[in-house]
Amino acid sequence: MPDSKYYIDLDNEYCAHNYHPIPVVISKAEGVWVYDPEGNKYIDCLSAYSSQNTGHCHPEIIKALKEQADKVTLTSRAFYNDMMGPFLKKLCEVVGPHINDPNNSGIMALPMNTGTEAVSSGLKVARAWGYIKKKIPKNEAKIIVCRDNFHGRSITIAGFSTDIEAVRYYGNFGPYTPGFIIIPYGDAEELENIILEIGPEKVAAFLFEPIQGEAGVKIPPEGYIKKVREICTKYNVLMIADEIQTGFGRTGAFFGCDHENVKPDAMLLGKALGGGVYPVSAIVTTKDIIGPDVIKPGTHGSTFGGNPLASAVAMKSLEIHIDDHLAQRAKEFGGYFLEGLRNIAKKKTIVPIKEVRGKGLLLAIEFESDARHIVEMFKDKGVLAKHTHSTIIRFAPPLIITKDQIDWALKIIENVLVA
């Protein structure tokens, strides 16, 4: 079998250099563990950016994938299939209690593939709702977003990112889509101020992450999400929660907004929904917002969105998240992992630590200086994590992780960091 260098060289030769991966090749995976071609074993503390909540190659999800693959995999939305309806029914039943539906219009979903597609769908729905239902003058709808957001990398999303280097690419992706207003994250007062400044009659939506993952696990002040709900209700602005990374138990609650018992008007979902084996995403909202008087045939679509294979996988993923109480596991073991990291931070480390923070099993260490070399040192000892914004390392293992496995990882982390 070719060695790791062979595969890394192939990637560097034939793949556009749009990523700068940690130099490890994963050729096999199971649960929280992954292996390289040489047989070296690593604990996965990234989970494909929270896609692997249920662990790698969960046997029940793989079984559902294989059984459906033998029947039918793709029909396109030109026809009906016998899996999308049952999947969306289950998704709406699971997510519905977490959605604000003041008129009891009912819950409805729009299935897509990737997180970026879910966000793009949410933006289109928000604008269409704004013009059709809120009666915003055409082409004047505004959507408010947060500084340091990460909602994907499409050309429109790049335009309202503040990540100049990685997403906006120093202006090389411009000109940017108009209609987006950027405000500080975690500042509810500024949200209300900007709505009043623009004019509430022109604001369609506020898009935010309950916790900013890519920004380095930024947690908003206590009460922020609740205050956002009050403001959005007051001015008839759609509250759209991007729960693509935080959803399905990652933060110790089933959804990030649940920590403040808040129901957004729409939720954007992805990553863990696909069970770590297939791209599945969706926007879930109410019939008032996405019903046939707003989204009509032909106004949005995806050849693969809602395909039978994706639907079978996502249904099984939802079932496992619920039946195995993964949110509760994340709360319990996330607190244990966080305490362990904070104990390490109290010691003298090779790079000074600025802060350790997290919620559930979405954790981060922020260093005083660059941390890329540290993640490579972790990798050499058997722990896979990833840095973001150069000085922050995230830890987000599968939610099936055990205390013994956390202890194993903490020992390596301490051995690397403590001078």
Order of alpha helices (4+ residues) and beta strands (2+ residues): alpha-beta-beta-beta-alpha-alpha-alpha-beta-alpha-beta-alpha-beta-alpha-beta-alpha-beta-beta-beta-alpha-alpha-alpha-beta-beta-alpha-beta-beta-beta-alpha
